[in-house]
Amino acid sequence: MNLLHHMKREKSGLAFSTLELAEYEQRQGHKVCIKEPSQAMPIYGIEKDTDVHLIHSQISPDTYHDGKPKIMWMHGEPLSSVGNGVSMKAIVDLAPRMDAFICMRQDELAVWNSIKKTWLVPKGVDLEKYHPLPGITEKMSGAPSVLYCENWRGQRNPLYLCVAMQIVHQKYPNARLHLVNCTDKRMNETFKALVANNKWWTFIRTLSGAVEDINLLYNRCDMVVSGLYPLYARGIEAFAAGKAFIGPGYREYDYPYTCELSPQSIADAIVKCWENYGDVNYREWAEKHHDVAETVRQSVKIYERYVA
């Protein structure tokens, strides 16, 4: 098939996920093009006679009446889509022109299905890009060494995790927390003030900015913790790198280290994971549940349903 993805150029989880989908669609024999909704020139690939329009943000009005099926990928979390004041309204405005939605997390399916017929596929990541690195010796400090590396913005921040690590540190004095990818000046200043006032410097060893090699960073820690709720996002890359992942939004496939959005619950999950670390082969978990190649295989079958 000739697949045309419509995606705004940006540095975000949405963009990274779209690029992975496009790459693996191409590997599976399809012709792929990515365009910004308002631009004529593609970001990636060559535009051919399109079989399916795949929407990741907006779509050009020029495509509204071309008779080709249109499927929207639901990357965002429904509550945030309402909360930011923009996304949900845009989705609802476009919904009548869509043939279907695709989402990647069971817990959001009912919400999107209330707007448009929605198909569920597994949320995968690139298992070649994110992988264990044998021979890594420069491990981050801590036993356990806990990493937070999400994009910081608004309510997406590690406040509850910091309080949770205060609890973990009481039981495991060698536990250390590393906060990275903080690119907002005010957020950085806020957490510096918290670290100083709360004496969190006893266990917080890193508060730094943008990350260049995220796979290397995953390989240097013991576990990655997310602050997202009620769903999860690209923190599952940690599994692919062979590391534990903990997040209040992750409750998939009977994973043993789940938690609620509370410091005590997060702390309990970290302790349980550390004390039973060898019980889960995290790389195998990613291969079984979060392979983007499988995401693409299932989504292509959905596209085929709408191609005449």
Secondary structure, DSSP 8 states (H G I E B T S, - for coil): -EEEEE----SSHHHHHHHHHHHHHHHTT-EEEEE-TT-SS-SBS---S-SEEEESS---GGGTTS---EEEE--S-HHHHHHTSSHHHHHHHHGGG-SEEEES-GGGHHHHHTTS-EEE----B-TTTS---TT-----SSTTEEEE-S--BTTBSSHHHHHHHHHHHHH-TT-EEEE-----HHHHHHHHHHHHHTTGGGTEEEE----S-HHHHHHTSSEEE----SS--GGGHHHHTT-EEE-TT---TT-S----SSHHHHHHHHHHHHHTGGG--HHHHHHHH-BHHHHHHHHHHHHHHH--
